[in-house]
């Protein structure tokens, strides 16, 4: 929508003659069960090739920006090992390392609806997270089509498999007694957007968001020590 020329909303968005410039994008955003209306200024929108009016995908991308989606928080089923506390967060070679992102933060993993309008033009979209790709730092990646399962409480790190199958097994260990020889685990979440407009246009695009604070792991080797046979 565009406000009256005398509205204070245009302050900072006027030309040298004092005339308003640009557009205000009016967005209705669904976050979980909540709905909120957001209005933001834009210098202008490119036209749809071969059609009158603004480019709907540009309107939707601008509306998505108002959601302020969160970088994924990387969860790993590792622990401080009793026998190697000085190595910090660690796991063992061959053990199923569970991987996940925060499913309870809908701005990391979830589904949202958006309706955005410029003047009399309106576009709507549904965006949903579709997959997360974990880079495990050892040259491998793990693709999960769900947020994965968090490993909590007591667990047997050598045997239990992730219910979702979102996990990784390291097959190379860190350097012996070197707590700085670690593997960094990062994640990239893909969001898919399906959009449509009031003048019967429609389309799809995807975008990605990378994790920022990434855990590092020391990978140890489990040794079996001989036990003296009782006499």
N, C-alpha and C positions, 0 to 999 in steps of 0.2 A: 504494500500500500504506500501511497505518497501522502504526506501530511500537508496541510495548508502552508502556503509560502511563508506566512508570518509565524509559524510554529517554532518554538525554541529547539525542536528536534533537529532543525537544519543548522544550528549553530556549529560552526566548524566545517560545514559542507556547502559553502556558498562561493560563487565566483566573485570577481572584483566588483561587479555591479550589485552584489548582494542577492543575486538570484540563486535559489536552491539548485544543487547539482546532484546527479546520481539518483539512486532508488533506495527505498527501504523495503527489505524483504521481511514479510510477516510470516512467522513459522509457528505451527502448532505441532509440538513434539510430544510423543508418547514415550515415557520412561517407566517400564514396568506397568503398574496400574495407574500411575499418575499422568496427568497431562499438564503441559505448561506452554504458554505463548511467549515467543521471543521475537523481537524486532531488531534488525541490524541493517546498517547502511552499507551500500555497495556502489562503486563508481558506475557500474553499468553491467549489462549482460550481453554476451555475443548472441547474435540471432541464430535461430535454427536454420541450417542450410536449406534453401528452397522453400522456406515457409516464413510467414510473418510471425513476429513475437520473439520473446527471449528463448534461449536454449534451455530446455527443461533439465538436462543432466547437470548443467552449471548451477541452476537454481537448487537442485537437490543436493549437490556437493556443498553449496554454501549453507544449506539447512543442516546437513550432517555436521558441519563444523561447529554449529551451536550446541550440539550434544556433548562436545568435549569428551569423546570416548577415551577410556583409560588404557595405557599400555598394559599388556598382560603381566600378571605377577606369576613368576615361575615357581612351581612347587616341585620338590624332589623328595623321594622316599629315602633319604640318607640320614645319618645320625653321627654324633660324636662317639667313636668306637671306644669301648671300655679299655681295650688293650692298646689303643693309640690316641689318647685324648689330646696329645700335643699337635695332632694333624688336623684338628678342627672337623668340620663337616666332611664325612667320608662314607665310602661304600667299599664292597669287595668285588674283585674280578668275578664275572659270571653270575653275580646276584641280580635278580630282577629289580631294577631301579624304577620305581613308579614315577610318572611325570604327570603334571596337571597344571591348569590355570584356575583362577578363582571363579567358580561357577556361580557364586552368590553375589558377585558384582556384575550387574547386568550391563555395565558400561565396558566390561572386559569380555563378557560372553553372554549373549542374549539376543532378543528380537525387539525392534523398535519400529514405530510408525511415525511418518512425518508428512505434514501437509504444508506447503509453502506457496505464497502468492505474491505476485508483483502486479500492482494495479488490478485489472480484471482477470489476470492470467493465473492459473492454479495448477500445481503439480503435487502428486502424492507418491510416497514410496514406503516400502517395507525393507528394512535392512536386518540381516541376521548373520551371526557368526557361523561359519560353515566348517572350518578346520583350523587346527593349530599345528605348526611344524616346529619341532624342537631340534635345535642344533646342539649336540651333546659334547662338542669340543674335541672329539677324537676322530673327526672325519666322517661321522655318521649323522644322519637326520632321522627323526621319527615323526611320521604324519599321523595325526589322530583326528577323527571326524566327530569329536566330542571333547569336552573340557578335561577328560581324564578323571581319575578318582584320587582323592587325597588320602595319604596313609597316615593314620593317627593312632595314638595309644601304643600298646605293646605290639610288636610285630617280629616275625622271623624273616630277616632280610635275605636269607639264602634260599628260601623255598616259596614263599607266598607270591603268587602272580597277581598283577593288577586285574580286577574284574573287567575293566574296559579294554585291557590289552595295551593300554598306553604306557609303555615301559621301554627300558633299554638295558642291555647287558654290556658292560665294558669288558673287553677282551685283552686290554693292555693295562699294566699297572703304572702308577706314578713312581718316580725315582725313589728308591729306598731311603727313608729317613730325611726326605726333603719336603717339608710342608709347603714349599712354594711351587712344587711341580703338581699343578692342579688342572682340572678340566672345567671349563666354563660352560654352563648350560643356559641357552637363550631360547626365546620362543617368538614366533610370528603368527598372529591370528589373522585369518582372511575373513572379510565381511563381504557378503553378496547383497546387492541392492537391486530390487525390482521396482521400476517406477512407471507411472502413467500420468496423463494430463487430461484436462477437461476437453481438449480438442482431439482426443483419440490417439495421441502419440503414446508410445511405450518403449521400454528398453531395459537393459540390464548392464551393470558393470560391477567390478569388484575392486577392493582396495585392501591394503595390509597395514597392520600396526605392530611394531616391534616392541619387545620387552626392553626395559632400561636397567633395572637393578637385577643382575643375574648372579645366581649362586655359583660358587666354585667348589669342586669336589676333589678330595684326595682319594685315589683308588688303591686299595691295599690288596695284598695277596693273603689268603687264609692258609696258614700252615697247620699241619697235623703233627703234633708232638707225640713221640712214643711214650706209652705208659708202662712202667715196670710191671711184669707179671707177678702177682702175689705169690709168695712162697708158702 
